[in-house]
């Protein structure tokens, strides 16, 4: 016996799956100061989740999570640290 799911219910389930999976790169992107990949991963996870539910949203979220986490964080140096390094190297 086959179970038939109406298209509207299938799209709602896919939208919810894409939204939930997309929160992972969104939160990580905002936390790691990589907003571009975070927002892009969130939007594309929702788009991929609509037709394919978890089979589309989860791989997209995984790829963008990897892209966010692989990029090394840029260390911010203050002006005092830079000037002290210059003074030490002059001696």
Order of alpha helices (4+ residues) and beta strands (2+ residues): alpha-alpha-alpha-alpha
